[in-house]
Amino acid sequence: MNSNNLTAAPEIKAVPDTIADAFDGFMGAFEAFKEANDTRLGEIERKLSADVVSRDKVDRINKAVDEQKKMLDQLTIKNARPMLGRGEILTADQMEHKAAFEAYVRHGDESGLRGIESKAFSTGTSSDGGYLVPNETDTEIGRRLSVASPIRALATVRQVSGHVLKKPFALAGLTTGWVSETGARTETATPSLAELSFETMELYAMPAATQGLLDDAAVDIETWIASEVDIAFAEQEGTAFVSGNGTNKPKGFLGYTNVANSSWSWGNIGYIATGSAGAFASTGPGDVLIDAAYALKAGHRQNAHYLMNRTTQAAIRKFKDADGNYLWQPPATPGQPASLMGFPVTEAEDMPDIAANAHAIAVGDFRAGYLVVDRTGVRVLRDPYSAKP
């Protein structure tokens, strides 16, 4: 038995002190993974099968790499989150709005908000009641969602004030033709336009708080609202952006008709099969990833991202090219994504696992191919009646 097989998996530090510590731990775990996986592949070449101990070791270290990457991502996200209401210089109007909003949420006192809305010639409440959240809280929710939802960070985001966004799209441009200087010019085809319509859906959260919590002056009520809402929103919209069916929720990109890439047509999503049910091919498993990336037109390939969940990423981390180089590479610096054949890799836990007829990996220019439409305004309705106390 190879003595290398007895090497223990890298130790995971429970809570890294800094992003730099987490990044160093992640890189160390990845180097250990490459060494163990190289040993496993060498055994397969020599004996046509890998030693059980080698396989177990690779799996353990692969999980350690995932855990280190998860801790690094958590620290990076935490570091990127702005402190709500800290270090901000508010105008007199903003301070008045903030104080009136806290009085409404804590005590149900509407007089301050009504006075502000009257001064601003605002229509105030909608038919279902509620008051607009102060600007700083509304902005905070949007920023935190862009970190928590990977699709939102990759896609194009448009804000609208109405109920529906209509977007014209050119299916075909002008046609041209070569002609001699004195030759007759025949009329060419006109551009073809299609109208895409995007209806906004409503997403809500109804967190509960005791009156004691609202009366506690030490509680930052705006931070509490943002932390409660952004978690619920991010989970719901993250799932909808991937697999939503479009009924009372967004339509996810996997919700569109999937066709073989060779038969692709407008309005469908093309796919390339691995050639093995529920798995990659036994030889050259990374070839299908190359084929998928280069099935994109050059203009979209330049901005392409791979999208997959953590389990799928652990599987493709073992793939090598013909020269023995790993296709998956760790991020060069903290805060940067890992890469697959030079393309950024984004993790989305709502993507399916590898299985028969599952679309576990997506690659494309999401900024050009997927649109998130946000209707401006987040409303809060204080309800002291539905639940007691």
Phi, psi and omega in degrees: 000136179294131182296335179297336182293341184270358180291134182286154176293153182299143181284135179264123175286130188302308182226100178299145183287320184224170176298323179297318178297317180295321180293319177297319178295321178295315180295322177296320178294323180292322177296320177296323178297314181299318180297315181292321181290324176298320177297317179297316180293324177296321178294322178296320179293323183279318189242004181066007176202152181266149176296144181301319180297320179296316179298316180297321181295317179298317180296319180296314182290326177299318177295323178296321177299316179299317181294319178296319179294323179296317179295322178297316179297319181296317179294321180295315179296317180298319181292330183279344183285125178286149176281124184287124175074016180251129176072014180262141176259113184263146174284170180298320179295320179294320179295322178294318179295319181297314181295319180293322180293318178296321178296324179292313183289319184284318191235357181076015181278108184270350189299320181295315180292323179297320179295320179295316182291329177292319179294327182272005183054037181271151176287349175077246187268154172276182184297335181264008178084180178104159180235150178295137175292143176305153187305319183294325177289317180301315180295321181298318179299316180297318181294319183288329176295324182295336177273317186287327181259111184294327181293320178300323180288333182270327189277173171276132181246127177239137176255134181231155177261344179265192185270333185226140172252125176250131186231120175284146181222131181276111177284326180210143181267195178295145173262148182230173178200152177278145181206152177286168184300323183253005182288157179287142178257118176270155181293135180261164182292147180275160177299150179250124182246144173235151179252123176260134182242129181237113179268133180281141177251161183258130177242131184227158171224143181232072179289147181251145177219142177285158178297329178298321179293317180293329180281347182284111183293343182282346182275128174279100190295327181290318177297322179296316179298313182298317182292325178290314188285320187293328178294313180295317181295315184298319180294315183292314183287328178300318178291317183294322181294336180268309190231012181299147183265000177086358178264109183058021178199164178298158175266120180283161182293336175279353178279349177278164181296129179259128180229157176304139187301329179293340180250021184299143174216166184302132179096354180248166176249123180278146176226158175236123183282151179284339182092358178221128184296120176069018182198176173266165179298149182291332177241136182059049184296335181280353182298323182293330177292322177294315180300320182294317181295319184271004168283343178283147173293154188304320181297325178275330181294331180297329182250020186285148172232145168272142180230127181197168177271177186294324180295316179295320179296324177296327180288315184282348178296341181274351187283144177234159174270185183295338180267005179086010179270141179289134179290323179270132180234143180289164178296147181287326181219160177302141180090350178263152180281158170292167182229152177232108183057034178091351179262139179299147178247127178245132179271133175222109185292349177277353175290146182294155171287164176295123180198169179299131178062020177263143177261083190275339182230131175242144176220134180170177176270091185293332180294327178271334189259346183223134184240127174256121181253118178254128171275124188295147175103123173246126184252145176242129176242118179278126184232093179270008189251329189293323183234143178239141358280000000 
